């Protein structure tokens, strides 16, 4: 390996190490700021406990009665009339355009 190639490779490797170290320190700093306090965690746990108790209470209760159904109305009668089908062949003249052998005169 030429000396120039070795120098270039070592410089690129050094830059990669510096970039990795910088990313690591930023990630560690984000982790310190993102942690929630114990009071906030306790408050959220209490909210979840209240919601869970409400769900249990509602599940144990009997559901309300359904409203009365409206009086039955006379149904509208719909009559479907289909078009009559022809009994002839739909393409009975197919291929007969040129009865004279295919020549147009």
N, C-alpha and C positions, 0 to 999 in steps of 0.2 A: 504494500500500500504506500502510495506516495505520501510525503510529509504534508503536502497541502490538503490531501483528502483526510488525513488523520486530524489535522487542525480543524477543518470544517466539521467533521463528525463530532469532535469533542465540544465545539462551540454550540452546535445544535443540541447536543445532549445536555449541556449546561443550561441552555435556555429552557429546555423542557423541565429540568429540575426546579428552576426558579419559578416557572409558571405553576407547577404543581404545588410548591410550597406556598405561593400566594393564594391559590385556590383553597388550600387546606386552612390557612389562617382565616380567610373570609368565612368559610363554612363554620369554623369553630366559633367565630364571633356571632354569626347568625343564630347558632344554637343557644348561646347564652341569653340573647335578647328574646328569643321565642318561648322560653320556658315560662309557664304560667305560675303565679304565686299560689301558695297553699290556700289562701282565703278564696281565691277565684275558683279553685277546684272544689272546695267545700261548698261554695254557693251553687255551682252547677250540679253537684251531687244531690243537694237538697231539692233543687228544682226537679231533677229527674225522679227523686223519690216521691215528691208530691204528684207528679204526673202519673207515675206508676200506681199510686194509691187511688187516684181518680179513675184510671182505667179499670182497676179491679172492682171498684164500687159500681161503676156503670155496667160492668159485665154481670154483676150479681143481680142488678135490678131487672124487673120485668119490663120489656119494651112497651111503649105506649100503644093504645088501641088504634087501629087503622080507622080513617074517616069512612063514613058510610058511602057506599057506592051510589052514583047517580042513578035515577030511574032509567030503565031500559027504554031507548027510543026506537021507533020503527026504523028498520034498516032500509037503506035505499037499494032498490033492486037494480042490478046491472045486467043488461042483456047483451051478449056478444054475438054478432052476426058475422059469420065468415063469408068471404067472397067465394062464389062457386068456382070450381076448377074446370078448365076446359078439358074435354076428353080427347082432343086431338093431340098429335105429337107437336111439341113446341118447336122443333127444328125439322119439320118435314121436308123443307126445300133446301136443306143444307147440301152444298156441293152442286146445286143445279144452276148456279149463276151462269156457267159457261157450257151450255148444252151442246154448243157447236164445236166442241173440241178445245175450248179455251182461247179461241181467237175473238178479238173484238173487231167488229166491222162498222 
